[in-house]
Amino acid sequence: MIKSELITRLVEVNPHLYQSDIERIVNTIFNEITDALAQGNRVELRGFGAFSVKHRPARIGRNPRTGESVNVPEKHVPYFKTGKDLREKLNNK
């Protein structure tokens, strides 16, 4: 599901709300999650999962095409861990 499909689904479920309001709500939620992760905070949505940031240190990698060594700089990457309710729903189809 992409963001526009999510917005369309929310409009169908909530016909009393305007689509522009739902778009603003969805964008605000995503922006708040992004801002919190950018500050190094953890975002937990009970039953769904938790977003956090993991640090990957610098390392020496290998170019698979040429085989030469390449320096890979350190970076921070987003990480998602599913919540218990979501895991159970996925595994009990």
N, C-alpha and C positions, 0 to 999 in steps of 0.2 A: 504494500500500500504506500502510495506517495502522499505528500502533504495535501495536494488538491483533492485526492480521493477521500482523505480523512475529513477535510472541510465539507465536502459534499455529503458524506455520511452523517456528519453532525447536523447539517442543515435538514436532512431527511428526518432525523430523530427528534429534532427540535424546531418544528415549523413556526413556532411563535417567535423565534429569533431571526434577525436579519443575517444574511450571509456575510456582509461586511463586518458585523460584530463578531461573528464566529471566527473569521479570518484574523481579526485583531487579537482575539483571545489565544488562538493557536500560535500565532507569531510571538505574542508576549511570553507564552510558556516556553517556547523553544529558545527565545532570546535570554530568558532568565536562566535556563539550564546551561546555555552556552557561556553566559557571563560568570556563573558560579564555577564552572569547570576552568575557565580562563584564569580565575583567581586561585585555583588550586583546591577548591572546595569539593566536597562529595555531595551528590544529589540522590536522595533516596525516595522512590515512589513505592510505598508499601504495597506488597502483593505483586508488583510488576518487576521491580529490580532497582539496582543502584548504579549510577554513573560515577566514575572516579577518573583520576588522571594518574597514569603510571609513567615513571621516568625510565628511559632507556639510555644507558651510558654510551659514550662514544666507543666504537669498536673498529676493527679492521675487517672489512668484508671482501668478497671476491666477485669480480665481474664474470658472470657465467659464460658470456660469449668469448671473451679474450683470455680469461683465467688470471688476469692481473689483479693485484691487491688494490683495494680502494678504501680510503678513510671514510667511515660513516659517522657523521657528527651525532652528538647526544641530542635527544629529543624527548618531548612529552607527548604521550598518545592517550586518547580517550579509551576507557575500559568500561564494559558493561557486564554486570553480574546479575543473572536473573533471580527474581524473588521466588520464594517457595510456592506461592499460589500459581504463578506462571509455569514453573517447572512441572507441577502436578497436573495442570490443565493440558500441557503439551504431551505428557507421558501417559495420560489416562484417556485416550481418544475414544 
